[in-house]
Amino acid sequence: MGENRDSHFWDSLLTFVAGAAAGFIAGILFAPASGKETRKKIKDQAAKTGEAAKEGYEKITKEAEKGIRMVKEKTGEGVDAIRDFIEKKKEEFQHKAGSAEDK
C-alpha cells in the first residue's frame, strides 16, 4: 500500500511539474517580447525550477534518512527483544532440566 501511495505521489508531482512547465513556456511564447527578453525569462525560470527541484530533492532525502534511522532503531529494538526472550526461555529450560535431574 505504501508503494502505491509513493507511486501516486511521484506521478502527481511529475504531472504538476510538466503542467507548470508547459504553461510557463506557452505564456512566454505567446507574450509579446523580444527574443532576448524571452531567452532571459526562460533562463531565469529554468534557474528557479532547478532550485525548487533541488530543494524538493533535499527534503525527500532528509525524510528518507529519517525513515531509515527509524527502521534501524525499531529493528534494533526487535532484535534486543528477541534476544531477551531467547535468554529467558533458555534460563527456564535450564532451570527445568536442573529440576528434572534432581528427582
C-alpha positions, 0 to 999 in steps of 0.5 A, spaced: 500 500 500 505 504 501 508 503 494 502 505 491 501 511 495 509 513 493 507 511 486 501 516 486 505 521 489 511 521 484 506 521 478 502 527 481 508 531 482 511 529 475 504 531 472 504 538 476 511 539 474 510 538 466 503 542 467 507 548 470 512 547 465 508 547 459 504 553 461 510 557 463 513 556 456 506 557 452 505 564 456 512 566 454 511 564 447 505 567 446 507 574 450 509 579 446 517 580 447 523 580 444 527 574 443 532 576 448 527 578 453 524 571 452 531 567 452 532 571 459 525 569 462 526 562 460 533 562 463 531 565 469 525 560 470 529 554 468 534 557 474 528 557 479 525 550 477 532 547 478 532 550 485 525 548 487 527 541 484 533 541 488 530 543 494 524 538 493 530 533 492 533 535 499 527 534 503 525 527 500 532 525 502 532 528 509 525 524 510 528 518 507 534 518 512 529 519 517 525 513 515 531 509 515 534 511 522 527 509 524 527 502 521 534 501 524 532 503 531 525 499 531 529 493 528 534 494 533 529 494 538 526 487 535 532 484 535 534 486 543 527 483 544 528 477 541 534 476 544 531 477 551 526 472 550 531 467 547 535 468 554 529 467 558 526 461 555 533 458 555 534 460 563 527 456 564 529 450 560 535 450 564 532 451 570 527 445 568 532 440 566 536 442 573 529 440 576 528 434 572 535 431 574 534 432 581 528 427 582 
